[in-house]
Amino acid sequence: MNQQHPHHPHDPNQPAWPPGGYGPPPQPPKKTNVGKVIGLGCAGVIGLVVLIGVIGVAAGGDGDKDDKTTSSAPATVPDAGRTADDLPKQDDAKATSSVTLKARKTSFSKSILASDSNYTSVLVTLTNNGDEPLDVNPLFFTITDTNGTKHTHELAADEQQIDTVKLAPGENISGTVTGKATFTPKYVIFTNGFLGDSYRANVS
């Protein structure tokens, strides 16, 4: 004969226990991804800063390279690094001017070969200061007037025309150089052999 256990009413404030008297095992707290998100966010920021730094360094490196390319190239200087003894020595005659030319106003002295008196003459004195003979010819002279017009020499127009000679070192010669027309002479130029060095003297 089965015994009847007395029935106890269920208290609603008390948890219902399953048979055996043991309750359910406690559930572990749920893990959130907040830590992972924060970790990934920090890593991303650090990575971005590193990337910006790398780009900046690369850009700075390129800028330095460009600056060195444009500024480090040495300027080309003739005879740079050479001493005075290594340089070619200047010719003494050229250094002191191998020719001295002087010019002054003078009256035109009409020769029998001149067609009229419409000429202008300048008295010149030429001195050879060089070590070699100097060829002198009236055709080696020109006269430039105050208007900038150049006048070539008129052969045999003036009786005092400068002679055609070979001037020895230390010698000098004087004579007239004459241009066609009446004008105010400003300076005279003597060219050594047409294509040689030129020498200028203002007309005083």
TORMAR-528735 format. One record per residue (C-alpha): x, y, z; chain. Coordinates in nm, 4 decimals, always signed. Example, Ala and Ser with C-alpha at 12.3 -4.5 7.8 and 13.67 -1.06 7.14 Angstrom:
BEGIN
+----------+----------+----------+------+
|       xx |       yy |       zz | fise |
+----------+----------+----------+------+
|  +1.2300 |  -0.4500 |  +0.7800 |    A |
|  +1.3670 |  -0.1060 |  +0.7140 |    A |
+----------+----------+----------+------+
END
This chain:
BEGIN
+----------+----------+----------+------+
|       xx |       yy |       zz | fise |
+----------+----------+----------+------+
|  +0.0000 |  +0.0000 |  +0.0000 |    A |
|  +0.1507 |  +0.3282 |  -0.1153 |    A |
|  +0.1964 |  +0.6051 |  +0.1308 |    A |
|  +0.0827 |  +0.9484 |  +0.0318 |    A |
|  +0.3251 |  +1.2332 |  +0.0903 |    A |
|  +0.1660 |  +1.5372 |  +0.2176 |    A |
|  +0.1362 |  +1.8147 |  -0.0456 |    A |
|  +0.2981 |  +2.1450 |  +0.0404 |    A |
|  +0.1689 |  +2.4399 |  -0.1407 |    A |
|  +0.4254 |  +2.6218 |  -0.3709 |    A |
|  +0.5494 |  +2.9537 |  -0.2484 |    A |
|  +0.5604 |  +3.1891 |  -0.5461 |    A |
|  +0.8536 |  +3.3807 |  -0.3911 |    A |
|  +1.0714 |  +3.0729 |  -0.3814 |    A |
|  +1.2343 |  +2.9247 |  -0.6960 |    A |
|  +1.1041 |  +2.5956 |  -0.8084 |    A |
|  +1.3658 |  +2.3299 |  -0.7597 |    A |
|  +1.3725 |  +2.0280 |  -0.9785 |    A |
|  +1.3572 |  +1.6897 |  -0.8301 |    A |
|  +1.6721 |  +1.5969 |  -0.6470 |    A |
|  +1.7018 |  +1.9312 |  -0.4706 |    A |
|  +1.9711 |  +2.0907 |  -0.6948 |    A |
|  +1.9218 |  +2.4064 |  -0.8909 |    A |
|  +2.0547 |  +2.4831 |  -1.2411 |    A |
|  +2.4265 |  +2.5656 |  -1.2642 |    A |
|  +2.4994 |  +2.9376 |  -1.2687 |    A |
|  +2.5457 |  +3.0822 |  -1.6176 |    A |
|  +2.8871 |  +3.2433 |  -1.6818 |    A |
|  +2.8665 |  +3.6136 |  -1.7574 |    A |
|  +2.8497 |  +3.6945 |  -2.1266 |    A |
|  +3.1712 |  +3.8337 |  -2.2739 |    A |
|  +3.1340 |  +4.1500 |  -2.4698 |    A |
|  +3.3431 |  +4.2634 |  -2.7663 |    A |
|  +3.3996 |  +4.6092 |  -2.6187 |    A |
|  +3.7612 |  +4.5275 |  -2.5304 |    A |
|  +3.8265 |  +4.3938 |  -2.8761 |    A |
|  +3.6723 |  +4.7009 |  -3.0357 |    A |
|  +3.8778 |  +4.9312 |  -2.8162 |    A |
|  +4.1930 |  +4.7293 |  -2.8911 |    A |
|  +4.1290 |  +4.7345 |  -3.2637 |    A |
|  +4.0539 |  +5.1075 |  -3.2512 |    A |
|  +4.3838 |  +5.1856 |  -3.0763 |    A |
|  +4.5750 |  +4.9631 |  -3.3155 |    A |
|  +4.4137 |  +5.1385 |  -3.6111 |    A |
|  +4.5026 |  +5.4828 |  -3.4777 |    A |
|  +4.8624 |  +5.3757 |  -3.4102 |    A |
|  +4.8871 |  +5.2207 |  -3.7548 |    A |
|  +4.7525 |  +5.5380 |  -3.9150 |    A |
|  +5.0045 |  +5.7516 |  -3.7266 |    A |
|  +5.2875 |  +5.5201 |  -3.8322 |    A |
|  +5.1687 |  +5.5281 |  -4.1941 |    A |
|  +5.1548 |  +5.9077 |  -4.1921 |    A |
|  +5.5037 |  +5.9177 |  -4.0419 |    A |
|  +5.6387 |  +5.6835 |  -4.3109 |    A |
|  +5.4796 |  +5.8932 |  -4.5864 |    A |
|  +5.6226 |  +6.2099 |  -4.4315 |    A |
|  +5.9713 |  +6.0623 |  -4.4106 |    A |
|  +5.9510 |  +5.9437 |  -4.7705 |    A |
|  +5.8336 |  +6.2846 |  -4.8865 |    A |
|  +6.1024 |  +6.4558 |  -4.6827 |    A |
|  +6.3635 |  +6.2243 |  -4.8270 |    A |
|  +6.2577 |  +6.3089 |  -5.1802 |    A |
|  +6.2692 |  +6.6796 |  -5.0990 |    A |
|  +6.6193 |  +6.6489 |  -4.9569 |    A |
|  +6.7264 |  +6.4577 |  -5.2646 |    A |
|  +6.5920 |  +6.7297 |  -5.4925 |    A |
|  +6.7629 |  +7.0021 |  -5.2892 |    A |
|  +7.0946 |  +6.8219 |  -5.3066 |    A |
|  +7.0570 |  +6.7692 |  -5.6792 |    A |
|  +7.0011 |  +7.1358 |  -5.7483 |    A |
|  +7.2412 |  +7.2828 |  -5.4953 |    A |
|  +7.5279 |  +7.0382 |  -5.4692 |    A |
|  +7.6360 |  +7.0597 |  -5.8329 |    A |
|  +7.9584 |  +7.2629 |  -5.8301 |    A |
|  +7.9583 |  +7.5765 |  -6.0352 |    A |
|  +8.1937 |  +7.5660 |  -6.3292 |    A |
|  +8.4733 |  +7.8112 |  -6.2596 |    A |
|  +8.7503 |  +7.8451 |  -6.5185 |    A |
|  +9.0921 |  +7.7573 |  -6.3774 |    A |
|  +8.9333 |  +7.6668 |  -6.0393 |    A |
|  +9.1861 |  +7.5209 |  -5.7997 |    A |
|  +9.4836 |  +7.6340 |  -6.0046 |    A |
|  +9.7506 |  +7.8537 |  -5.8556 |    A |
|  +9.8847 |  +8.1694 |  -6.0116 |    A |
| +10.1961 |  +7.9822 |  -6.1235 |    A |
|  +9.9838 |  +7.7301 |  -6.3163 |    A |
|  +9.7935 |  +7.9949 |  -6.5156 |    A |
|  +9.9322 |  +8.1130 |  -6.8492 |    A |
| +10.1264 |  +8.4329 |  -6.8070 |    A |
|  +9.9974 |  +8.7426 |  -6.9858 |    A |
| +10.2072 |  +8.8884 |  -7.2612 |    A |
| +10.3992 |  +9.1858 |  -7.1226 |    A |
| +10.3435 |  +9.3902 |  -7.4388 |    A |
|  +9.9659 |  +9.3448 |  -7.4150 |    A |
|  +9.9675 |  +9.4029 |  -7.0415 |    A |
| +10.1276 |  +9.7483 |  -7.0891 |    A |
|  +9.9628 |  +9.8155 |  -7.4312 |    A |
| +10.1999 |  +9.7573 |  -7.7186 |    A |
| +10.0785 | +10.0721 |  -7.8961 |    A |
| +10.0248 | +10.4266 |  -7.7748 |    A |
|  +9.7938 | +10.6406 |  -7.9884 |    A |
|  +9.7320 | +11.0117 |  -7.9458 |    A |
|  +9.5090 | +11.2385 |  -8.1562 |    A |
|  +9.4359 | +11.6111 |  -8.1707 |    A |
|  +9.2568 | +11.8526 |  -8.4012 |    A |
|  +9.4466 | +12.0094 |  -8.6875 |    A |
|  +9.3751 | +12.2079 |  -9.0026 |    A |
|  +9.3258 | +12.0326 |  -9.3331 |    A |
|  +9.6239 | +12.0878 |  -9.5671 |    A |
|  +9.4876 | +12.0423 |  -9.9198 |    A |
|  +9.7134 | +11.8419 | -10.1502 |    A |
|  +9.7177 | +11.8696 | -10.5293 |    A |
|  +9.5240 | +11.5424 | -10.5433 |    A |
|  +9.2313 | +11.6674 | -10.3348 |    A |
|  +8.9296 | +11.7718 | -10.5410 |    A |
|  +8.8222 | +12.0430 | -10.2938 |    A |
|  +8.8645 | +12.1480 |  -9.9322 |    A |
|  +8.5644 | +11.9567 |  -9.7999 |    A |
|  +8.7756 | +11.7332 |  -9.5715 |    A |
|  +8.8533 | +11.6996 |  -9.2026 |    A |
|  +9.1965 | +11.6016 |  -9.0726 |    A |
|  +9.3230 | +11.4798 |  -8.7336 |    A |
|  +9.6893 | +11.4777 |  -8.6305 |    A |
|  +9.7853 | +11.1415 |  -8.4809 |    A |
| +10.1007 | +11.0195 |  -8.3066 |    A |
| +10.1681 | +10.6461 |  -8.2912 |    A |
| +10.4312 | +10.4853 |  -8.0654 |    A |
| +10.5431 | +10.1220 |  -8.0810 |    A |
| +10.5823 |  +9.9949 |  -7.7230 |    A |
| +10.6087 |  +9.6295 |  -7.8219 |    A |
| +10.9009 |  +9.3987 |  -7.8945 |    A |
| +10.8179 |  +9.3495 |  -8.2635 |    A |
| +10.8116 |  +9.5912 |  -8.5585 |    A |
| +10.4734 |  +9.7569 |  -8.6158 |    A |
| +10.3263 |  +9.8112 |  -8.9617 |    A |
| +10.1754 | +10.1576 |  -9.0039 |    A |
|  +9.9474 | +10.2463 |  -9.2935 |    A |
|  +9.7051 | +10.5397 |  -9.3328 |    A |
|  +9.4330 | +10.2906 |  -9.4269 |    A |
|  +9.4609 | +10.1305 |  -9.0800 |    A |
|  +9.2961 | +10.4455 |  -8.9314 |    A |
|  +8.9328 | +10.5557 |  -8.9047 |    A |
|  +8.7758 | +10.8718 |  -8.7581 |    A |
|  +8.4412 | +10.8716 |  -8.5754 |    A |
|  +8.2610 | +11.2049 |  -8.5473 |    A |
|  +8.0391 | +11.3384 |  -8.2687 |    A |
|  +7.7299 | +11.2031 |  -8.4463 |    A |
|  +7.8692 | +10.8471 |  -8.4361 |    A |
|  +7.9531 | +10.8337 |  -8.8077 |    A |
|  +8.2745 | +10.6524 |  -8.8986 |    A |
|  +8.4967 | +10.7994 |  -9.1701 |    A |
|  +8.7661 | +10.6030 |  -9.3528 |    A |
|  +9.0912 | +10.7689 |  -9.4480 |    A |
|  +9.1061 | +10.9574 |  -9.7776 |    A |
|  +9.4416 | +10.8743 |  -9.9373 |    A |
|  +9.6673 | +11.1674 | -10.0365 |    A |
|  +9.4034 | +11.4312 |  -9.9671 |    A |
|  +9.6138 | +11.5994 |  -9.6975 |    A |
|  +9.9777 | +11.6970 |  -9.7555 |    A |
| +10.0660 | +11.5941 |  -9.3972 |    A |
|  +9.9265 | +11.2395 |  -9.4307 |    A |
| +10.0905 | +10.9823 |  -9.2019 |    A |
| +10.3455 | +10.7682 |  -9.3821 |    A |
| +10.3383 | +10.3977 |  -9.4594 |    A |
| +10.6262 | +10.2614 |  -9.2543 |    A |
| +10.7430 |  +9.9696 |  -9.0403 |    A |
| +10.7820 | +10.1159 |  -8.6942 |    A |
| +11.0638 |  +9.9598 |  -8.4888 |    A |
| +11.0169 |  +9.8959 |  -8.1154 |    A |
| +11.0414 | +10.2257 |  -7.9257 |    A |
| +10.9867 | +10.4421 |  -8.2349 |    A |
| +10.6965 | +10.6771 |  -8.3012 |    A |
| +10.5517 | +10.8593 |  -8.6006 |    A |
| +10.3131 | +11.1521 |  -8.6514 |    A |
| +10.0940 | +11.2530 |  -8.9433 |    A |
|  +9.7386 | +11.3345 |  -9.0413 |    A |
|  +9.4404 | +11.1084 |  -9.0926 |    A |
|  +9.1715 | +11.2625 |  -9.3136 |    A |
|  +8.8038 | +11.1952 |  -9.3713 |    A |
|  +8.5740 | +11.3209 |  -9.6438 |    A |
|  +8.3318 | +11.6051 |  -9.5544 |    A |
|  +8.3413 | +11.8618 |  -9.2800 |    A |
|  +8.2597 | +11.7215 |  -8.9339 |    A |
|  +8.3705 | +11.7365 |  -8.5695 |    A |
|  +8.6027 | +11.4434 |  -8.4962 |    A |
|  +8.5455 | +11.2606 |  -8.1647 |    A |
|  +8.7991 | +10.9752 |  -8.1650 |    A |
|  +9.0431 | +10.7884 |  -8.3882 |    A |
|  +9.0940 | +10.4112 |  -8.4060 |    A |
|  +9.4101 | +10.2385 |  -8.5289 |    A |
|  +9.3823 |  +9.8679 |  -8.6148 |    A |
|  +9.7041 |  +9.6695 |  -8.6363 |    A |
|  +9.6917 |  +9.5158 |  -8.9849 |    A |
|  +9.3119 |  +9.5559 |  -9.0369 |    A |
|  +9.2319 |  +9.2366 |  -8.8402 |    A |
|  +9.4687 |  +9.2853 |  -8.5466 |    A |
|  +9.4231 |  +9.4619 |  -8.2143 |    A |
|  +9.2536 |  +9.8020 |  -8.2201 |    A |
|  +9.3628 | +10.1115 |  -8.0296 |    A |
|  +9.1486 | +10.4184 |  -7.9676 |    A |
|  +9.2354 | +10.7781 |  -7.8840 |    A |
|  +8.9958 | +11.0633 |  -7.8152 |    A |
|  +9.0554 | +11.3751 |  -8.0203 |    A |
|  +9.1710 | +11.6586 |  -7.7971 |    A |
+----------+----------+----------+------+
END
